[in-house]
Amino acid sequence: MTPASPEHAALGQAIRELRQAAGLSQEELADRCGMHRTYVGGIERGERNVSFRNLLRLAAALDVRASQLLARGEDLRAGGEGGA
């Protein structure tokens, strides 16, 4: 499967980077969120359109605010376009 959009891919990358920085596997993050590991993998690959509720759950499990998670995704997206 390919990413749903560059924005989805950037958000997934942000989640992956934060998960790895926290020393968590996809399975551990999924357990903390009450999600399935394959769903988390799909989010990280940008294949899934994550709901607001699940975004909040992911942010809480990563110990960041949802706004920080979105901002990181936006920064990665902008950087991918040659922006900031």
N, C-alpha and C positions, 0 to 999 in steps of 0.2 A: 504494500500500500504506500501511496505517496502522501506527503503532508497535505492537509486540507487547504492551507494557505501559508504564505511566509509568516504571517502573524501567529498562526497556530504553532508553526515550527519554532519560532523564537520563544514563545511561552514555554513550550516543551523543553527547549534547551535551558531556559532559566530554572525550571523545576529540576531538571537533571543535575545541573551544576550545584544547586543548593542541596539536593539529596546527597550527592557525592561529597560535598564539603562537610555535611553532617555525619558522614561515614555510614550511611544507610544503603542497604540494597533496595531494589524495587519492591521486593517482597516485604521488607520491614516497613517501608513507607506505606505500602498498600495496607498492611495490618494496622498501622497507626491511624489510617484514614477510614478504615472499614470498607476498603475497595478491593477488587481483585487485582492481582499483579499484572495480568495482561492488559487490564484497563489502564493502569498507571503507565505501562510501557507504551500503549497507544497514545496517551497524552504526551509523553516525553518525545515521541516521534512526530508529534504534530498531526496525528491521524484522527484524533478525537476532539470534538467540540465540547470542552468541559463546561459543566453548568456552574452557575454562581455558587450554589451550595457546595459543590465539590471543590471549587476553587478555594472557598473558605476552609474546608476540611484539609486540603493540601497545605495551605498556608499555616494553619495551626500546627499540623504535624511537623512542618519545617521550622517552626518557631519564628515566623515572620508575619507581617501584616499582609493581607491580600493586596493592598495597594502597593506594597514593596515588591511583591511578586509580579504584579502587572507592570510596574515601572521597569523592573529588570528585563522583562520580556520586550517592552517597548525600546529600551536601550539597545538590546541585542538586535532587534529588527532594524533600528536606525543605523547601527554599526554595519549591518549587512548590506545596507544601501549606500554605504560610503558616507553616512552622516555622522552625528556625534558619536 
